[in-house]
Amino acid sequence: MTNVLGLDLETAEKLLTAEGKPVRLIEVRSKKGGKGDDRRVIKTTETETESIVYWSAFKTEVDT
């Protein structure tokens, strides 16, 4: 499996889909939550039948 750790979710999904396995996306959130729109891969695992991508949204823009 291609290393997609830290990549944006859309790019990571395209790269892994191109490898021929289905990709399952799982969102990870903190209990407090937070508003963010920069979706990044934080963990990946692979089974015989699919690639599993864990992602979270990060706030990367500073409020002014």
N, C-alpha and C positions, 0 to 999 in steps of 0.2 A: 504494500500500500504506500502510495506517495505521502510524504510528510506534509501535511497542510496546517500544522499547528500555528496559530497566530494569523492565518490568512482570513480575509473577509469571507463570510459564509457563501456568497454566490460563487466566488472563484473556486473555493474548496469543493463545493458540490459538483461543479463542472469538471474539475480535474479527476475526482474520484469516480464519477459516472462514466467518464471516458475509459476507465479501467475495466468496465464491463459488469460490475456488481451494483446491485441496488444500494442506494444511500439512505440511511435512516437518520433524520435530524432530531436531536433532543435538546430542548432549551433548558438552560440552567439559570436559576435566579437566586438572589440572596433573600433572606426573610424580610429585610427592610425594603427590598426592591430598589429601583432607581430608574430614572429616565435616561435612556441612552438609545442611540440609533446606529452605532457602529458595531455591527454584528460580527463577532470574531470566534474562530474555533479555539476551544480551550482544552479539548481532549478528543482522541480518536481511539477506537478499537475496531477489530475486524474479526468476523466469524467466517465460516466456510461459505455462507450464503449472502452476506451483506457487509457493508462498511457502516459503522456507527459513528456519527459526528456529534459531539456535545458542543454547544455554542452558548455564548452569552452576549448581551448587548452592553456596550460600554459608552460612557459619555466622554467624548474626546474634544468637544468644543467647550471653551471656557465662556461662562456667562459674563457679560460686561455690564 
